[in-house]
Amino acid sequence: MTVESVPEEEGIPTSKPAHRPPEPQHEEIELELDLTPDAAPHTQASQSESQKRNLPPNRRPISQRSFFMQTIFVATVASPQVLCEAQVGMLLVSLEDIGLQVGTHDERELSWFPAAYGLAIGVFLITSGRLGDLYGSRLLWLSGFVISVISNIGSGFCSEKISFNICRALAGVGVAASLPNAIAILGQSYSSPRSRAVVFSVVGALAPVGFVLGALIGGFWAFEVDSRWIWWFTSIVCFALLACGWFLIPPPTSDPALPRQKFDIIGAVLLMLFLGLFNFAWNQGPIVGWSQPYVYALLILSILAGVGFYFWERRAGEDALIPVEVLHKNSLLVYVCLWLGWMSFGIWSLYTVQFLRNIRGVENTLLLAALNAPALPAGVIAALAAPYAIRHFAGHTIFFFSMISFGLGNLLGALTPVNLTYWAVTFPSFLLVAAGPDLSYTTGQLIVTNSVDVAYHGIAGGIITTVMYYSQSIGLGMAATVERYTAGDDQLKGYRAAFWFGTGLAGLAAVVVASFIRMPKQAAHRE
């Protein structure tokens, strides 16, 4: 079955109902209309413009601020993207040092550190996105940074693995509260499709920046000082960003056209039980073994919670945690491909670092971070190229290429000889795999935010980001299971099996894209 999308007049390819109520008019959209060259002069509009220019700086529409202030605004609002990936980089390059801090050397227990972080992000993203839609994206953005400050301070004081996992999970909650609402704030601040394409490509480019920056920060503190300072330094940065966001992000304006809906508490609890228990079972199974009754019992309970969530949401109507407006049929297949592709990417990220450290013997965390550095320029180029690619290539072609990139990274990891130079295979793998996450992320965000009403931007951003980060955590658990039951006493054999598993996931995603997804390229237009 082929899913066709109809191009929007001034947007990216999307599918939508034949009739849709007009979007509510916001300050920034009205201002843009008033400033167009052929707009007729209106006294009321001129007065409105004058009043807006006399507002305090943090309450003015973004389009009335200077280029410098807009740059600072976008960098601050989008900083959760950097923070999210930076904490992944910090964990991966300094896993062994953190293990010494909390008293464990077991690789399967060490894999819980990034998994707990990704689990919390995935579980709370949708909930925080919906809360942002109902109670204000600014409030949730600021709340997320408060949690990030506290959780990172706590991470530095942890001396055993359970408390550290709890603090990393809380850090994930902080990122989950801020990230989808950052997307919502940017989507509401820039109304035109082209402006959104540029802004979201910048957000996508910040992901590799965050990962490499986090790897360098983690490597520096772990090698030169103490691994605890990784988290204390991060808490200081989070506090500074919290202060910037307080002054730069405009407070919300009341809009009577958007009625206040109820928060779906029961739906949120069922969804968190489903995602949390499902993830816990897959990540705990490789550690204690799937023969333990409580592991598969929790897996069964998670599936039951998922079924209960589905039927409850059907009854919830307009108060549903995940409104039907954000679940277009063509988008569902995109979500499936993102799920498979980002599972593959999570596997490649962890096992590439483990291969370099445990097989090739790279003990210096600063050197390990430097070996990950090629992801930065390759990822930035891929993300900034996304708006151009969307205008010149069919959407399904971009998605297909991103899934192939995921697969190639894992394929090269599975085939890399131990004693071969880094530059021959490992270095090219960083360049190839970088296109996967950045092209898929930027394109996915554009598809979703341009196909739903502005009132659902927070939940829409939460869904797509949930798919990406939660799937990485699940992928690590599944890959660890593959490693456990194939490695035996051969660590390299287990690593290669995990890489082959990641290759298969990306290959399946590519088949789904090639067989079912059809999205025409964005129609050319002038603003």
C-alpha positions in Angstrom: 0.0 0.0 0.0 1.4 3.4 -1.0 0.7 6.5 1.1 0.4 9.6 -0.9 0.9 13.1 0.4 -0.5 16.3 -1.1 1.8 19.3 -1.1 0.7 22.2 0.9 0.6 25.6 -0.9 3.4 27.1 1.2 4.8 24.2 3.2 6.3 20.8 3.1 4.5 17.7 1.8 1.8 16.7 4.1 -1.6 15.0 4.2 -4.6 16.7 5.8 -8.4 16.6 5.8 -10.2 18.4 3.0 -11.5 21.0 5.4 -9.7 22.4 8.3 -10.5 25.4 10.6 -8.2 28.3 10.1 -5.3 28.6 12.5 -5.6 31.3 15.2 -3.8 34.5 14.4 -0.9 35.4 16.5 1.0 38.6 17.0 3.9 37.7 14.9 1.8 36.5 12.0 -0.3 39.6 11.9 2.9 41.7 12.0 4.3 39.9 9.0 1.2 40.6 7.0 1.3 44.3 7.9 4.9 44.6 6.8 4.5 43.1 3.3 5.1 45.6 0.5 1.7 45.3 -1.0 -0.2 45.5 2.3 -2.7 48.3 2.4 -2.2 50.9 5.2 -4.5 50.6 8.1 -4.6 53.0 11.0 -5.5 50.2 13.5 -2.6 48.0 12.3 -0.2 51.0 12.6 -1.3 51.6 16.1 -0.9 48.0 16.9 2.6 48.0 15.5 3.5 51.1 17.5 2.2 49.5 20.7 4.2 46.3 20.0 7.4 48.3 19.5 6.9 50.0 22.8 6.6 46.7 24.7 9.5 45.5 26.9 12.2 43.7 24.8 11.1 40.2 26.1 7.5 40.8 25.0 8.1 42.0 21.5 7.4 39.7 18.6 10.6 37.9 17.4 10.5 39.6 14.0 10.8 43.1 15.6 14.1 42.2 17.4 17.5 42.7 15.9 19.3 39.9 14.0 21.7 39.5 16.9 18.8 39.2 19.4 17.1 36.7 17.2 20.3 34.6 17.0 20.6 34.7 20.8 16.9 33.8 21.1 17.1 30.8 18.8 20.3 29.6 20.4 18.8 29.9 23.9 15.4 28.3 23.1 17.1 25.5 21.1 19.7 24.8 23.8 17.8 21.7 25.1 18.8 20.0 21.8 22.5 20.7 22.6 22.0 19.7 26.3 20.2 16.5 25.3 23.0 15.2 23.0 25.8 16.6 25.1 24.8 14.5 28.1 24.8 11.4 25.8 28.4 12.3 24.6 29.5 12.9 28.2 28.2 9.4 29.2 29.6 7.5 26.3 33.2 8.7 26.4 33.5 8.5 30.2 31.5 5.3 31.0 34.5 3.5 32.5 35.5 6.5 34.7 31.9 6.9 35.8 31.8 3.2 36.6 34.8 3.7 38.9 32.9 6.6 40.6 29.8 4.4 41.3 31.5 1.1 41.8 30.8 -1.1 38.8 32.8 -2.5 35.8 30.1 -4.7 34.3 29.4 -3.4 30.7 25.8 -4.5 30.9 25.3 -2.4 34.0 27.2 0.5 32.5 24.9 0.4 29.5 22.0 1.3 31.9 23.5 4.8 32.4 22.7 6.0 28.9 19.6 3.8 28.8 18.1 5.3 31.9 18.6 8.7 30.5 17.0 7.8 27.2 14.2 6.0 28.9 13.2 9.1 30.9 13.3 11.3 27.8 11.1 8.9 25.9 8.6 8.4 28.7 8.1 12.1 29.5 8.4 13.8 26.1 4.8 13.4 25.0 3.4 14.3 28.5 5.5 17.4 28.7 4.6 18.4 25.2 0.9 18.1 26.0 1.3 20.0 29.2 3.1 22.8 27.3 0.1 23.0 24.9 -2.3 23.4 27.8 -0.3 25.5 30.3 2.3 27.3 28.3 5.5 26.1 26.6 7.6 28.8 28.4 6.6 27.4 31.8 7.6 23.8 30.8 10.8 25.0 29.2 11.9 26.8 32.4 10.8 23.9 34.6 12.9 21.5 32.6 16.0 23.5 33.2 15.3 23.7 36.9 15.1 19.9 37.0 18.3 19.7 34.9 20.2 21.8 37.4 19.1 19.7 40.4 19.6 16.3 38.7 23.2 17.2 37.5 24.2 18.4 40.9 22.9 15.1 42.3 24.7 13.1 39.7 28.0 14.5 40.9 27.4 13.4 44.5 26.4 9.8 43.6 28.7 7.0 44.8 26.7 3.9 43.8 24.9 2.9 40.6 21.3 2.9 41.6 21.3 6.5 42.8 23.3 7.5 39.7 20.7 5.9 37.4 18.0 7.8 39.2 19.8 11.1 38.8 20.4 10.4 35.1 16.7 9.5 34.7 15.8 12.9 36.3 18.2 14.6 33.9 16.2 12.9 31.1 13.0 14.3 32.6 14.5 17.8 32.6 15.4 17.5 28.9 12.0 16.0 28.1 10.2 18.9 29.7 12.2 21.5 27.7 12.8 19.9 24.3 9.3 19.6 22.8 8.4 23.0 24.2 11.4 24.5 22.6 10.2 23.2 19.2 6.7 24.6 20.0 8.1 28.1 20.9 10.2 28.2 17.7 7.3 27.0 15.6 5.0 29.7 17.0 7.7 32.4 16.7 8.4 31.8 13.0 5.2 31.3 11.1 6.3 30.9 7.5 7.3 27.5 6.2 10.6 28.7 4.9 11.5 30.4 8.2 10.6 27.2 10.0 12.7 25.2 7.6 15.8 27.3 8.4 15.2 27.4 12.1 14.5 23.6 12.4 17.6 22.9 10.3 19.6 24.9 12.8 18.1 22.9 15.6 19.0 19.7 13.8 22.6 21.0 13.3 22.8 21.5 17.1 22.5 17.8 17.7 26.0 16.8 16.5 27.4 20.0 18.0 26.0 18.9 21.4 27.2 15.3 21.1 30.8 16.3 20.2 30.9 19.2 22.7 29.6 16.8 25.4 32.2 14.2 24.5 35.0 16.8 24.7 33.7 18.2 28.0 33.2 14.7 29.5 36.6 13.6 28.3 38.3 16.7 29.7 36.8 16.5 33.2 37.2 12.8 33.5 40.8 12.8 32.3 42.1 16.0 33.8 40.1 16.4 37.0 37.3 14.1 38.2 34.3 12.6 36.5 32.0 14.2 39.1 32.9 17.6 37.7 31.2 16.6 34.4 27.8 16.9 36.1 28.6 19.9 38.3 29.9 21.8 35.3 26.7 20.9 33.4 24.5 22.1 36.2 26.3 25.5 36.0 25.6 25.8 32.3 22.0 24.8 32.8 21.5 27.5 35.4 23.0 30.1 33.0 20.6 29.0 30.2 17.7 29.1 32.7 18.5 32.7 33.4 18.8 33.6 29.7 15.5 31.9 28.9 13.7 33.7 31.7 14.5 37.1 30.1 14.4 36.2 26.4 11.3 34.0 26.0 8.2 36.1 25.9 5.5 35.3 28.4 2.4 33.7 26.8 -0.5 35.9 25.7 -4.0 34.8 26.5 -6.0 33.6 23.4 -9.7 33.1 24.0 -10.0 31.3 20.7 -8.1 28.3 22.2 -10.3 26.8 25.0 -8.4 25.3 27.9 -8.7 21.5 27.8 -8.2 19.0 30.5 -5.0 17.1 31.0 -5.5 13.3 30.4 -4.0 12.0 33.7 -5.2 8.4 33.2 -3.8 8.4 29.6 -0.5 9.8 30.8 -0.1 7.2 33.6 -1.0 4.3 31.2 1.5 5.6 28.6 4.3 6.0 31.1 3.6 2.5 32.5 3.7 1.1 29.0 6.9 2.9 27.9 8.7 2.6 31.3 8.0 -1.1 31.9 8.7 -2.1 28.3 12.0 -0.3 28.3 13.0 -1.6 31.8 12.3 -5.2 30.7 14.5 -4.9 27.6 17.4 -3.3 29.4 17.2 -5.5 32.6 16.9 -8.7 30.6 20.5 -8.7 29.3 21.8 -8.1 32.9 20.0 -10.7 34.9 18.9 -13.0 32.1 15.5 -13.5 30.4 15.0 -16.6 32.5 14.1 -14.4 35.5 10.3 -14.5 35.8 9.9 -10.8 36.8 11.6 -9.6 33.6 9.0 -11.1 31.2 6.2 -10.5 33.7 7.0 -6.8 33.5 7.1 -7.1 29.7 3.6 -8.6 29.7 2.4 -5.9 32.0 3.8 -3.2 29.8 2.0 -4.6 26.8 -1.3 -4.7 28.7 -0.8 -1.0 29.7 -0.2 -0.2 26.1 -3.4 -1.9 25.1 -5.3 -0.1 27.9 -3.8 3.3 26.7 -5.0 2.7 23.2 -8.6 2.0 24.2 -8.7 4.8 26.8 -7.4 7.3 24.2 -10.3 6.3 21.9 -12.7 7.3 24.6 -11.0 10.5 25.7 -11.9 12.5 22.6 -10.6 16.1 22.4 -8.9 15.7 25.9 -6.8 12.8 24.7 -3.1 12.9 25.6 -2.3 12.2 21.9 -5.0 14.0 19.8 -5.9 12.4 16.5 -4.9 15.6 14.8 -1.2 14.7 15.1 -1.6 11.1 13.8 -2.0 11.5 10.1 -1.8 8.1 8.3 1.3 9.0 6.2 3.1 10.3 9.3 2.6 6.9 11.1 4.9 5.1 8.7 7.4 7.9 9.0 7.4 7.3 12.8 7.9 3.6 12.3 11.0 4.3 10.1 12.3 6.8 12.6 11.9 4.2 15.3 13.9 1.6 13.5 16.5 4.0 12.2 17.2 5.6 15.5 17.4 2.2 17.3 20.1 1.5 14.8 21.8 4.8 15.5 21.8 4.2 19.2 23.5 0.9 18.8 26.1 2.3 16.5 26.9 5.2 18.9 27.4 3.0 22.0 29.2 0.1 20.3 31.6 2.3 18.3 32.8 3.9 21.5 33.1 0.5 23.2 34.9 -0.9 20.2 37.5 1.9 20.3 38.0 1.7 24.0 37.8 -2.0 24.8 39.0 -3.6 21.6 41.4 -1.1 20.2 42.5 0.0 23.7 41.9 3.8 23.5 42.0 4.6 27.2 42.5 8.4 27.1 39.0 9.9 27.3 40.2 13.1 25.5 41.5 11.1 22.6 38.3 9.0 22.6 36.3 12.3 22.3 38.6 13.5 19.5 37.9 10.3 17.6 34.2 11.1 17.7 34.8 14.7 16.4 34.1 13.9 12.7 30.4 13.6 13.6 30.4 17.4 14.2 31.1 18.8 10.7 29.3 16.0 8.9 26.2 16.3 11.1 26.1 20.1 10.8 26.4 19.9 7.0 23.7 17.3 6.8 21.3 19.3 9.0 21.8 22.6 7.2 21.4 20.8 3.8 18.0 19.5 4.8 15.9 22.6 3.7 17.6 22.6 0.3 17.1 18.8 0.0 13.4 19.1 0.9 12.9 21.7 -1.9 14.8 19.7 -4.6 14.1 16.0 -3.7 11.1 14.0 -2.9 10.5 13.5 0.9 10.7 9.7 0.7 14.1 10.0 -1.1 15.5 11.9 1.8 14.1 9.4 4.3 15.5 6.5 2.3 18.9 8.1 2.2 18.9 8.7 6.0 18.0 5.1 6.7 20.7 3.9 4.4 23.2 6.1 6.3 22.1 4.4 9.6 22.7 1.0 8.1 26.1 1.8 6.6 27.5 3.0 9.9 26.6 -0.3 11.6 27.7 -2.3 8.6 31.2 -0.7 8.7 31.3 -1.3 12.4 30.5 -5.0 11.9 33.2 -5.4 9.3 36.0 -3.3 10.7 39.2 -5.3 11.3 40.7 -4.8 14.8 44.2 -3.8 13.7 43.2 -1.6 10.8 43.9 2.1 11.1 41.1 4.4 12.3 41.2 6.4 9.1 40.4 3.5 6.8 36.9 2.4 8.0 36.0 4.0 11.4 36.5 7.6 10.2 34.3 7.1 7.1 31.6 5.5 9.3 31.3 8.8 11.3 30.9 10.8 8.1 28.3 8.4 6.6 26.2 7.8 9.7 25.9 11.6 10.5 23.4 12.1 7.6 20.9 9.7 9.2 19.9 11.4 12.4 20.1 15.0 11.1 18.2 14.6 7.9 15.6 12.4 9.5 15.2 14.7 12.5 14.9 18.0 10.6 12.6 16.5 7.9 10.4 14.8 10.5 10.0 18.0 12.6 9.0 20.0 9.4 6.5 17.4 8.4 4.8 17.3 11.7 4.7 21.0 12.7 3.5 22.1 9.2 0.7 19.6 9.2 -1.0 20.4 12.5 -2.6 23.4 14.1 -0.3 25.6 16.2 -2.2 24.5 19.3 -0.7 21.0 18.9 2.9 21.9 18.1 4.1 20.9 21.6 2.5 17.5 21.5 3.6 16.9 17.9 7.2 17.8 18.7 7.0 15.6 21.7 5.8 12.6 19.7 8.5 12.7 17.1 11.3 13.3 19.6 9.9 10.5 21.8 10.2 8.1 18.9 13.8 9.1 18.3 15.2 9.1 21.9 13.0 6.3 23.3 13.9 4.0 20.4 17.6 4.5 21.1 17.1 3.2 24.7 15.1 0.2 23.5 17.7 -0.5 20.8 20.5 -0.6 23.4 18.5 -3.1 25.4 17.8 -5.3 22.4 21.4 -5.1 21.2 22.7 -6.0 24.7 20.4 -9.1 24.6 21.9 -10.0 21.2 25.4 -9.5 22.6 24.7 -11.6 25.8 23.5 -14.6 23.9 26.1 -14.5 21.1 29.4 -13.4 22.6 30.2 -16.2 25.0 33.8 -15.4 26.0 34.5 -13.5 22.8 33.8 -9.8 23.5 34.5 -8.8 19.9 32.0 -11.4 18.6 29.3 -9.8 20.8 30.1 -6.3 19.5 29.9 -7.5 15.9 26.6 -9.2 16.5 25.2 -6.0 17.9 26.4 -4.1 14.8 24.8 -6.6 12.5 21.5 -6.3 14.5 21.7 -2.5 14.0 22.3 -3.0 10.3 19.2 -5.2 10.0 17.0 -2.6 11.7 18.1 0.2 9.4 17.7 -2.1 6.4 14.1 -2.9 7.4 13.4 0.8 7.7 14.8 1.4 4.2 12.5 -1.3 2.9 9.5 0.3 4.5 10.4 3.7 3.0 11.0 2.3 -0.4 7.7 0.2 -0.4 5.1 2.4 1.3 6.1 6.0 1.8 5.6 8.6 -1.0 6.0 12.3 -0.2 6.6 14.8 -3.0 9.2 17.4 -2.8 8.2 20.8 -1.3 6.7 23.1 -3.9 8.7 26.1 -4.7 7.2 29.4 -3.6 8.0 32.9 -2.8 7.3 34.6 0.5 
